[in-house]
Amino acid sequence: MAKRWLAALPVFNEVGAVGGVLDEVRRYANHILTVDDGSTDGTSELLDARDDIIVVRHAINRGYGAALQTAFQFAIDEGFDFVVTLDCDGQHQPKRIPRFIAACRDVDMVSGSRYLKKYPGDDEAPPERMFINKTITAEINHRLGLSLTDAFCGFKAYRVASLKQLEIQDTGYAMPLELWAQAAMLGMRILEIPVPRLYLDLKRSFGGALDHAETRLNHYRAVLDRSIQQMEQRGYSLEAARTHSQAT
C-alpha cells in the first residue's frame, strides 16, 4: 500500500510570501496543511480563497511550537504515514520535499541542516543567530549523545507513528529543544540532510524579551534542562539516550 504523506506549514502574517510558497509546494505534495496561527494581515483571507489546501486556524497567535503541535495532531488523526514541515516565508525550498520523504523511510526523523554543505548563493547567517544555534547545538550533542549540526532548522520530515510517542508542550521557538530531548531519549533514529542557508526574515521577533540574545540563549537552556528532567521523570535516562540513540 502506498504511503500517505502531508506537507504542513505553520503560517503567521505572511500575506506577501505564502501564496507563492504554496503554489510551489503544490508541485510536490498532494496533501497540504496550513496552520494559520492567528494571522491578522490578510493571510487568513488568502488561505480561505484557495481550494487546494487544508486550513486549520488558531483564533489567536499561540506560537510556532503550538502551530507544529496542531500539524502533528492533524497528521496523526488523519492517518498519514509521514509529515514534512517547512516554513511559509520562502526560506525552505519545496523542491527538496521529495528528498526529505525518501530519507525518512528508514528513520524516525529527518532534519534539514544549513551547515552540512555550502551551496552557491548561501546567505551569511546573522551572527547572533549563528552563535546561539552553534552554542545550543553543541550543548544538545554533549548532553544527549547526538551529532547534530543545526538544532533549529524547521525543514523536517517525521514518521507519524514516531510522533505519537512525543509529548511536545512548548508553544514557542524553543520547541525544538523539547523535540530533541524527547527524540534522543526515546532512541529515535535521526538523520540530517543539507539544505541551502536562506535568511529572508532578518527582523524576526522571537517574542518580547526573547529578542535579546542572552535572554533567548538562557531560555533555550532552561527549556532543554526542563525537557531532559521531564523525560527522566517518564523513566528515560541520559545514559540510555547516549547508548541507544541512532543519530546520524
C-alpha positions as CSV (number, residue, x, y, z in Angstrom):
1,M,0.0,0.0,0.0
2,A,1.3,3.4,-0.9
3,K,2.3,5.6,2.0
4,R,0.4,8.8,2.5
5,W,2.3,12.0,3.5
6,L,1.4,15.5,4.3
7,A,3.2,18.8,3.8
8,A,2.5,21.1,6.8
9,L,3.3,24.8,7.0
10,P,2.8,27.0,10.1
11,V,1.7,30.4,9.0
12,F,1.6,33.7,10.8
13,N,1.2,37.1,9.0
14,E,2.9,36.0,5.7
15,V,0.5,37.5,3.2
16,G,3.3,38.6,0.9
17,A,5.0,35.2,0.7
18,V,2.6,32.4,1.5
19,G,0.8,32.3,-1.8
20,G,3.9,31.7,-3.9
21,V,5.3,29.2,-1.4
22,L,2.0,27.2,-1.5
23,D,2.0,27.3,-5.3
24,E,5.5,25.7,-5.3
25,V,4.6,23.2,-2.6
26,R,1.6,22.1,-4.7
27,R,4.1,20.9,-7.3
28,Y,5.5,18.3,-4.9
29,A,2.7,17.5,-2.5
30,N,-0.9,16.1,-2.9
31,H,-1.9,16.9,0.7
32,I,-1.1,20.3,2.1
33,L,-2.0,21.6,5.5
34,T,-1.5,25.2,6.7
35,V,-1.9,26.1,10.3
36,D,-2.9,29.7,10.4
37,D,-1.6,30.8,13.8
38,G,-3.9,33.9,14.3
39,S,-2.8,35.9,11.3
40,T,-4.2,39.5,11.1
41,D,-2.6,40.8,7.9
42,G,-4.8,39.3,5.2
43,T,-3.1,35.9,5.3
44,S,-6.3,34.2,6.5
45,E,-8.4,35.6,3.6
46,L,-5.7,34.5,1.1
47,L,-5.8,31.0,2.5
48,D,-9.6,30.8,2.6
49,A,-9.6,31.7,-1.1
50,R,-7.7,28.5,-2.0
51,D,-9.3,25.2,-2.7
52,D,-6.2,23.1,-2.9
53,I,-5.1,23.2,0.8
54,I,-6.5,22.3,4.2
55,V,-6.5,25.2,6.7
56,V,-6.6,24.8,10.5
57,R,-6.9,28.1,12.3
58,H,-5.9,29.3,15.7
59,A,-8.2,32.1,16.9
60,I,-5.2,33.9,18.4
61,N,-1.5,33.7,17.8
62,R,-0.3,30.8,20.0
63,G,3.3,30.4,18.7
64,Y,5.4,28.4,16.3
65,G,5.6,25.4,18.6
66,A,1.8,25.4,19.0
67,A,1.3,25.5,15.3
68,L,3.6,22.5,14.8
69,Q,1.7,20.6,17.6
70,T,-1.5,21.2,15.7
71,A,0.1,19.9,12.5
72,F,1.4,16.8,14.2
73,Q,-2.0,16.0,15.7
74,F,-3.7,16.5,12.4
75,A,-1.3,14.1,10.7
76,I,-2.0,11.5,13.4
77,D,-5.7,12.0,13.4
78,E,-6.0,11.8,9.6
79,G,-3.8,8.6,9.3
80,F,-0.9,10.0,7.4
81,D,2.3,8.0,7.4
82,F,4.8,10.9,7.1
83,V,4.6,14.6,7.5
84,V,7.1,17.2,6.2
85,T,7.2,20.6,7.9
86,L,8.5,23.7,6.2
87,D,8.2,27.4,6.8
88,C,6.0,29.6,4.7
89,D,8.3,32.6,4.2
90,G,10.3,31.2,1.3
91,Q,13.5,30.1,3.2
92,H,12.8,26.4,2.6
93,Q,12.7,25.2,-1.0
94,P,9.7,23.0,-1.7
95,K,11.6,21.2,-4.5
96,R,13.5,19.4,-1.7
97,I,10.4,17.9,-0.2
98,P,10.8,14.5,-2.1
99,R,14.3,14.1,-0.8
100,F,13.0,14.5,2.8
101,I,10.3,11.9,2.2
102,A,12.7,9.4,0.7
103,A,15.2,9.9,3.5
104,C,12.5,9.4,6.2
105,R,11.6,5.9,5.0
106,D,14.3,4.3,7.1
107,V,14.4,6.7,10.1
108,D,12.0,8.4,12.5
109,M,13.0,12.0,11.7
110,V,14.9,13.8,9.0
111,S,16.1,17.3,9.9
112,G,17.5,19.9,7.5
113,S,20.9,21.4,8.2
114,R,22.1,24.7,6.8
115,Y,25.7,23.8,7.9
116,L,26.3,20.3,6.4
117,K,27.1,21.7,2.9
118,K,27.8,25.0,1.4
119,Y,25.5,25.9,-1.6
120,P,26.2,28.6,-4.1
121,G,24.5,31.8,-3.0
122,D,24.1,30.7,0.6
123,D,23.3,33.7,2.9
124,E,25.5,34.6,5.8
125,A,23.8,33.7,9.0
126,P,23.1,36.7,11.3
127,P,26.0,36.5,13.8
128,E,23.7,36.5,16.8
129,R,21.6,33.6,15.5
130,M,24.6,31.6,14.4
131,F,26.2,31.9,17.8
132,I,23.0,30.8,19.6
133,N,22.5,27.9,17.1
134,K,26.0,26.7,17.4
135,T,26.1,27.0,21.2
136,I,22.8,25.2,21.7
137,T,23.6,22.6,19.1
138,A,26.9,21.8,20.8
139,E,25.1,21.5,24.2
140,I,22.5,19.2,22.8
141,N,25.1,16.9,21.3
142,H,27.1,16.8,24.5
143,R,24.1,16.2,26.8
144,L,22.1,13.9,24.6
145,G,24.7,12.0,22.6
146,L,23.6,13.4,19.3
147,S,25.8,14.6,16.4
148,L,23.6,17.5,15.0
149,T,25.0,20.4,13.1
150,D,21.8,22.6,13.1
151,A,19.4,22.4,16.0
152,F,16.9,25.0,14.7
153,C,16.1,24.2,11.1
154,G,12.3,23.9,10.7
155,F,12.5,21.9,7.4
156,K,11.9,18.4,8.7
157,A,10.2,15.1,7.9
158,Y,8.7,12.8,10.5
159,R,7.4,9.3,10.6
160,V,3.9,9.8,12.1
161,A,4.0,6.6,14.1
162,S,7.0,8.1,15.9
163,L,5.2,11.4,16.5
164,K,2.7,9.5,18.7
165,Q,5.5,9.0,21.2
166,L,6.2,12.7,21.7
167,E,4.6,14.9,24.3
168,I,5.6,18.4,23.0
169,Q,4.3,21.2,25.2
170,D,6.5,24.3,24.3
171,T,4.5,26.7,22.2
172,G,7.3,29.0,21.0
173,Y,10.6,28.9,19.2
174,A,12.1,26.8,21.9
175,M,10.0,23.8,20.8
176,P,13.0,22.1,19.0
177,L,14.8,21.8,22.4
178,E,11.9,19.7,23.7
179,L,11.8,17.8,20.5
180,W,15.5,16.8,20.5
181,A,15.4,15.8,24.2
182,Q,12.4,13.6,23.7
183,A,13.6,12.1,20.4
184,A,17.0,11.3,21.6
185,M,15.9,9.8,24.9
186,L,13.3,7.7,23.2
187,G,16.1,6.3,21.0
188,M,14.6,7.6,17.7
189,R,16.6,7.3,14.5
190,I,17.6,10.8,13.4
191,L,19.2,11.8,10.1
192,E,20.3,15.3,9.0
193,I,20.4,16.2,5.3
194,P,21.8,19.5,3.9
195,V,19.6,22.4,2.8
196,P,20.6,25.9,1.5
197,R,21.0,28.7,4.0
198,L,18.5,31.4,3.2
199,Y,17.7,34.2,5.6
200,L,14.7,36.1,4.3
201,D,13.4,37.3,7.7
202,L,16.3,39.1,9.3
203,K,14.0,41.1,11.6
204,R,12.1,38.1,13.1
205,S,10.8,38.7,16.6
206,F,11.2,35.8,19.0
207,G,8.7,37.4,21.4
208,G,9.3,40.3,23.7
209,A,12.3,39.8,26.0
210,L,13.5,36.8,23.8
211,D,14.6,39.2,21.2
212,H,17.5,39.9,23.5
213,A,20.2,37.3,22.5
214,E,21.4,36.5,26.0
215,T,17.9,36.2,27.4
216,R,16.9,33.9,24.5
217,L,20.0,31.7,25.0
218,N,19.2,31.3,28.7
219,H,15.6,30.5,27.9
220,Y,16.7,27.8,25.4
221,R,19.0,26.3,28.1
222,A,16.2,26.3,30.6
223,V,13.8,24.5,28.2
224,L,16.5,21.9,27.4
225,D,17.1,21.3,31.2
226,R,13.3,21.0,31.8
227,S,12.8,18.7,28.8
228,I,15.6,16.3,30.0
229,Q,14.2,16.3,33.5
230,Q,10.7,15.6,32.3
231,M,12.0,12.6,30.2
232,E,13.8,11.3,33.3
233,Q,10.6,11.5,35.2
234,R,9.0,9.4,32.5
235,G,11.6,6.8,33.1
236,Y,14.2,7.6,30.4
237,S,17.8,8.2,31.2
238,L,20.6,10.1,29.6
239,E,22.8,7.1,29.7
240,A,20.2,5.1,27.7
241,A,19.9,8.0,25.3
242,R,23.7,8.0,24.6
243,T,23.7,4.3,24.2
244,H,20.6,3.7,22.1
245,S,20.1,6.9,20.1
246,Q,20.9,6.3,16.4
247,A,21.7,9.8,15.3
248,T,23.5,10.1,12.1
